[in-house]
Amino acid sequence: FRAADGRLRLDLPVEELRAAVADSGGLLWVDIAAEGGRIEGESLLRDLFGFHPLTIDDCYNTIIDPPKVDDYGDYLFMIVHNVRYEADARRLVTAELNLYIGPNYVVTLHKTPLQSVMEIRRRAENHSLVLDHGAAFLAHALFDVVVDEFHPVVEALDDQVAAVQEAVLAQPEQSVLQEVLQLKRNAQRLKSSILPQRDVANRFARGEYARLIAPESLMYFRDIYDHTVRVDEMIDSVRDLSESALNTYLSSVNNRINEVMKTLAIVAVVFLPLTLVASVYGTNFEDTFPSYGWSPGFYGMIASFVAIAVALLIWFRYRRWI
């Protein structure tokens, strides 16, 4: 809690929060870590702040809601997505950050520890400017850090795409295909998170919530909107590169299949006349078949096999089929 005179108080008891909310000259930030359940946090949201039950349900439901902002008159309810990339598992982790923005307070709620929230708390404890310009600026700082955390995630995916493209050209194996498909999935998840957040930032930047967001704060939200647009373009680039890697993989696999089929076809064509000669000489018409009783006939047949095979291979080479 930042008082009107600039004094900072940390970790207020629950019984002092009501007085802090009533102090219009101060700024209160309540951060609720909801890992342990909803009883205590729900009591604060419902009884102390009087937030709408629908927003409380959005905070505590088990699914991750898409980013959005709702205007409830005296306060705004906003949902944004925090993303983290686990490089070892090549897995994208999405967490939900819920924000209530009032005239002199900001309430945040999250089910898992978030680096963005810890970063803003560190700035606040160090008496930075994050608490000096009201609730709108504090909400902007939280939103800005959340959006900025998309950048290292997208850059990590971009590096992975480059490595996958090299692997696709060198040795297109099944494991490489799995990496490509996982890249496409992660890029799509990022896209589904950043697009609605871009719309949220745009609504703030256009000044739709003039009752709670002062005009001098709009430039900061426009800066967030620019960041979301840049991240969106980076994600599109990763999606295009992953799609290109998939097409390259499929082309490489098709080329390998074509090479195998060509080899099999050549073998089949070489052995087809040999099979014909062998089947003819395998007939049992001793009285009428020419040279049936010729003693070197077997070796002559083998010699014809070799001559036919060599002639066919020379012909294939001449036509540049092999």
C-alpha positions as CSV (number, residue, x, y, z in Angstrom):
1,F,0.0,0.0,0.0
2,R,1.3,3.4,-1.0
3,A,-0.1,6.2,1.1
4,A,-0.9,9.6,-0.2
5,D,2.3,11.0,1.3
6,G,4.4,8.4,-0.5
7,R,5.0,6.0,2.5
8,L,5.1,2.4,1.5
9,R,3.6,-0.4,3.6
10,L,4.0,-4.1,2.8
11,D,1.9,-7.2,3.7
12,L,-1.0,-5.4,5.3
13,P,-3.2,-7.6,7.6
14,V,-6.6,-8.4,6.3
15,E,-8.3,-6.2,8.7
16,E,-6.4,-3.1,7.5
17,L,-7.2,-3.7,3.8
18,R,-10.7,-2.2,4.1
19,A,-9.3,1.1,5.3
20,A,-6.7,1.1,2.5
21,V,-9.5,0.5,-0.1
22,A,-11.4,3.5,1.4
23,D,-8.3,5.8,1.2
24,S,-8.9,7.4,-2.2
25,G,-5.5,9.1,-2.0
26,G,-3.5,6.0,-1.7
27,L,-2.8,3.0,-4.0
28,L,-3.4,-0.6,-2.9
29,W,-2.1,-3.7,-4.6
30,V,-3.4,-7.0,-3.4
31,D,-1.8,-10.1,-4.9
32,I,-3.6,-13.4,-4.3
33,A,-1.7,-16.6,-4.9
34,A,-4.5,-19.2,-5.4
35,E,-2.5,-22.4,-5.3
36,G,-3.9,-23.5,-2.0
37,G,-7.6,-23.0,-2.8
38,R,-10.3,-20.4,-3.1
39,I,-11.8,-20.0,0.4
40,E,-9.7,-17.1,1.7
41,G,-9.1,-15.4,-1.6
42,E,-12.8,-15.7,-2.6
43,S,-13.8,-14.1,0.7
44,L,-11.5,-11.1,0.0
45,L,-12.8,-10.7,-3.6
46,R,-16.5,-11.0,-2.6
47,D,-16.8,-9.4,0.8
48,L,-14.0,-6.8,0.8
49,F,-14.1,-5.6,-2.8
50,G,-17.6,-6.7,-3.8
51,F,-16.5,-8.1,-7.1
52,H,-19.1,-9.8,-9.4
53,P,-19.4,-13.6,-8.8
54,L,-18.8,-14.2,-12.6
55,T,-15.4,-12.7,-12.3
56,I,-14.6,-14.7,-9.2
57,D,-15.6,-17.9,-11.1
58,D,-13.3,-16.9,-14.0
59,C,-10.5,-16.6,-11.5
60,Y,-10.9,-20.0,-9.9
61,N,-12.2,-22.2,-12.7
62,T,-9.9,-25.1,-13.8
63,I,-9.6,-24.0,-17.4
64,I,-7.5,-21.2,-18.8
65,D,-9.8,-18.5,-20.1
66,P,-8.9,-16.5,-23.2
67,P,-7.5,-12.9,-22.5
68,K,-10.2,-10.3,-22.2
69,V,-11.3,-7.2,-20.4
70,D,-14.8,-6.5,-19.0
71,D,-16.1,-3.2,-17.7
72,Y,-18.1,-3.4,-14.5
73,G,-18.5,0.3,-14.0
74,D,-16.5,0.8,-10.8
75,Y,-13.7,-1.5,-11.8
76,L,-12.3,-3.4,-14.8
77,F,-11.7,-7.2,-14.8
78,M,-8.9,-8.3,-17.1
79,I,-7.4,-11.7,-18.0
80,V,-4.0,-12.0,-19.6
81,H,-1.8,-14.9,-20.4
82,N,1.7,-15.4,-19.1
83,V,3.8,-17.8,-21.1
84,R,6.9,-19.8,-20.3
85,Y,9.0,-22.1,-22.5
86,E,10.6,-25.2,-21.1
87,A,13.5,-25.8,-23.5
88,D,14.4,-29.2,-22.1
89,A,10.9,-30.6,-22.6
90,R,10.2,-28.3,-25.6
91,R,7.0,-27.5,-23.9
92,L,5.0,-24.2,-23.8
93,V,3.4,-23.5,-20.4
94,T,0.6,-21.0,-20.3
95,A,-0.6,-19.4,-17.0
96,E,-3.5,-17.1,-16.4
97,L,-3.2,-13.7,-14.6
98,N,-6.4,-12.1,-13.5
99,L,-6.5,-8.4,-12.7
100,Y,-9.1,-6.1,-11.1
101,I,-8.4,-2.4,-11.8
102,G,-10.2,0.0,-9.6
103,P,-9.8,3.8,-9.0
104,N,-7.2,3.3,-6.3
105,Y,-6.5,-0.4,-6.2
106,V,-5.3,-3.3,-8.3
107,V,-6.0,-6.9,-7.4
108,T,-4.1,-9.7,-9.1
109,L,-4.8,-13.4,-8.8
110,H,-2.9,-16.3,-10.2
111,K,-2.8,-20.1,-9.5
112,T,1.0,-20.5,-10.1
113,P,3.9,-18.3,-9.2
114,L,4.5,-15.8,-12.0
115,Q,7.8,-14.1,-12.7
116,S,6.1,-11.0,-14.0
117,V,4.3,-10.5,-10.7
118,M,7.4,-11.0,-8.7
119,E,9.3,-8.6,-10.9
120,I,6.7,-5.8,-10.4
121,R,6.6,-6.5,-6.7
122,R,10.4,-6.1,-6.6
123,R,10.1,-2.8,-8.3
124,A,7.4,-1.6,-6.0
125,E,9.4,-2.6,-2.9
126,N,12.4,-0.7,-4.3
127,H,10.2,2.5,-4.4
128,S,10.3,2.7,-8.2
129,L,7.8,4.7,-10.2
130,V,5.5,1.8,-10.6
131,L,3.3,2.9,-7.7
132,D,3.6,6.7,-8.2
133,H,1.0,7.1,-11.0
134,G,-2.1,5.3,-9.8
135,A,-3.8,2.0,-10.5
136,A,-3.8,2.4,-14.3
137,F,0.0,2.7,-14.4
138,L,0.4,-0.3,-12.1
139,A,-1.9,-2.4,-14.3
140,H,0.1,-1.2,-17.3
141,A,3.3,-2.3,-15.7
142,L,1.9,-5.8,-15.0
143,F,0.5,-6.1,-18.5
144,D,3.7,-4.8,-20.1
145,V,5.9,-7.4,-18.3
146,V,3.5,-10.2,-19.3
147,V,3.7,-9.2,-22.9
148,D,7.5,-8.7,-22.8
149,E,7.9,-12.3,-21.6
150,F,6.6,-13.5,-25.0
151,H,9.8,-12.2,-26.7
152,P,12.3,-14.8,-25.2
153,V,9.7,-17.5,-25.8
154,V,9.3,-16.6,-29.5
155,E,13.1,-16.3,-29.9
156,A,13.6,-19.7,-28.4
157,L,11.1,-21.2,-30.8
158,D,12.9,-19.4,-33.7
159,D,16.2,-20.9,-32.7
160,Q,14.5,-24.3,-32.5
161,V,13.1,-23.8,-36.0
162,A,16.5,-23.1,-37.4
163,A,17.9,-26.3,-35.8
164,V,15.0,-28.4,-37.1
165,Q,15.4,-27.0,-40.6
166,E,19.0,-28.2,-40.6
167,A,18.0,-31.6,-39.3
168,V,15.3,-31.9,-41.9
169,L,17.9,-31.4,-44.7
170,A,20.5,-33.6,-43.1
171,Q,18.4,-36.6,-42.0
172,P,14.6,-36.4,-42.1
173,E,13.7,-39.0,-39.4
174,Q,10.5,-39.5,-37.5
175,S,11.8,-37.7,-34.5
176,V,12.4,-34.6,-36.6
177,L,8.8,-34.7,-37.8
178,Q,7.6,-34.8,-34.1
179,E,9.7,-31.7,-33.4
180,V,8.3,-29.9,-36.4
181,L,4.7,-30.7,-35.3
182,Q,5.4,-29.7,-31.8
183,L,6.8,-26.4,-33.1
184,K,3.6,-25.8,-35.0
185,R,1.5,-26.6,-31.9
186,N,3.5,-24.2,-29.7
187,A,3.3,-21.4,-32.4
188,Q,-0.4,-21.9,-32.6
189,R,-0.8,-21.7,-28.8
190,L,1.2,-18.5,-28.8
191,K,-0.9,-17.1,-31.5
192,S,-4.1,-17.9,-29.7
193,S,-2.7,-16.1,-26.6
194,I,-1.3,-13.0,-28.2
195,L,-4.2,-12.2,-30.6
196,P,-6.8,-11.5,-27.8
197,Q,-4.2,-9.8,-25.7
198,R,-3.5,-7.5,-28.7
199,D,-7.2,-6.7,-28.8
200,V,-7.2,-6.0,-25.0
201,A,-4.2,-3.6,-25.4
202,N,-5.9,-1.9,-28.3
203,R,-9.1,-1.3,-26.3
204,F,-7.1,0.4,-23.6
205,A,-5.0,2.4,-26.1
206,R,-8.2,3.7,-27.8
207,G,-9.4,5.1,-24.4
208,E,-12.5,3.0,-24.0
209,Y,-12.2,3.1,-20.2
210,A,-11.8,6.8,-19.6
211,R,-13.5,6.5,-16.2
212,L,-10.6,4.5,-14.8
213,I,-7.8,5.0,-17.3
214,A,-6.6,8.6,-17.4
215,P,-5.7,10.1,-20.8
216,E,-2.0,10.5,-19.8
217,S,-1.9,6.7,-19.3
218,L,-3.1,5.9,-22.9
219,M,0.4,6.3,-24.4
220,Y,1.7,3.5,-22.2
221,F,-1.1,1.2,-23.3
222,R,-0.3,2.1,-26.9
223,D,3.2,1.0,-26.3
224,I,1.9,-2.3,-25.1
225,Y,-0.2,-2.6,-28.2
226,D,2.9,-2.0,-30.3
227,H,4.7,-4.8,-28.4
228,T,1.8,-7.2,-29.0
229,V,1.8,-6.4,-32.7
230,R,5.5,-7.0,-32.9
231,V,5.2,-10.3,-31.0
232,D,2.3,-11.3,-33.3
233,E,4.5,-10.7,-36.4
234,M,7.3,-12.8,-34.8
235,I,4.9,-15.6,-34.1
236,D,3.7,-15.5,-37.7
237,S,7.3,-15.8,-38.9
238,V,7.9,-18.9,-36.6
239,R,4.6,-20.4,-38.0
240,D,5.7,-19.8,-41.6
241,L,9.2,-21.3,-40.9
242,S,7.8,-24.3,-39.2
243,E,5.3,-24.8,-42.1
244,S,8.3,-24.6,-44.5
245,A,10.2,-27.1,-42.4
246,L,7.3,-29.5,-42.5
247,N,7.0,-29.1,-46.3
248,T,10.8,-29.7,-46.6
249,Y,10.5,-32.8,-44.5
250,L,7.6,-34.2,-46.6
251,S,9.6,-33.4,-49.8
252,S,12.7,-35.1,-48.4
253,V,10.7,-38.2,-47.4
254,N,9.0,-38.3,-50.9
255,N,12.4,-38.0,-52.6
256,R,13.7,-40.9,-50.5
257,I,10.6,-43.0,-51.3
258,N,11.1,-42.1,-55.0
259,E,14.7,-43.3,-54.8
260,V,13.7,-46.5,-53.2
261,M,10.9,-47.1,-55.7
262,K,13.3,-46.4,-58.6
263,T,15.8,-48.9,-57.2
264,L,13.1,-51.5,-56.8
265,A,11.8,-50.8,-60.3
266,I,15.2,-51.3,-61.8
267,V,15.7,-54.5,-60.0
268,A,12.3,-55.7,-61.1
269,V,13.0,-54.7,-64.8
270,V,16.4,-56.5,-64.8
271,F,15.0,-59.7,-63.3
272,L,11.9,-59.8,-65.5
273,P,13.6,-61.0,-68.7
274,L,15.7,-63.4,-66.6
275,T,12.6,-64.9,-65.1
276,L,11.2,-65.3,-68.6
277,V,14.3,-67.1,-69.9
278,A,14.4,-69.3,-66.8
279,S,10.7,-70.2,-67.1
280,V,11.1,-71.1,-70.8
281,Y,14.0,-73.3,-70.2
282,G,12.2,-74.8,-67.3
283,T,9.6,-76.5,-69.5
284,N,9.6,-80.3,-70.0
285,F,9.2,-80.8,-73.7
286,E,12.3,-82.9,-74.4
287,D,11.4,-84.1,-77.8
288,T,10.5,-80.8,-79.4
289,F,12.5,-78.2,-77.3
290,P,15.7,-77.1,-79.2
291,S,19.0,-77.8,-77.4
292,Y,17.2,-79.5,-74.5
293,G,19.8,-82.2,-74.3
294,W,22.8,-79.9,-74.9
295,S,25.2,-80.5,-72.0
296,P,26.6,-76.9,-71.7
297,G,23.1,-75.5,-72.0
298,F,22.9,-74.5,-68.3
299,Y,26.0,-72.4,-68.5
300,G,24.7,-70.9,-71.7
301,M,21.5,-69.9,-69.9
302,I,23.5,-68.3,-67.1
303,A,25.6,-66.4,-69.6
304,S,22.4,-65.1,-71.3
305,F,21.2,-63.9,-67.9
306,V,24.4,-61.9,-67.3
307,A,24.4,-60.5,-70.9
308,I,20.7,-59.4,-70.6
309,A,21.3,-57.8,-67.1
310,V,24.4,-56.0,-68.2
311,A,22.7,-54.7,-71.4
312,L,19.8,-53.4,-69.4
313,L,22.0,-51.6,-66.9
314,I,24.0,-50.1,-69.8
315,W,20.7,-48.9,-71.4
316,F,19.5,-47.4,-68.1
317,R,22.8,-45.6,-67.6
318,Y,22.6,-44.3,-71.2
319,R,19.1,-42.9,-70.5
320,R,20.4,-41.5,-67.2
321,W,17.7,-43.4,-65.2
322,I,20.5,-44.4,-62.8
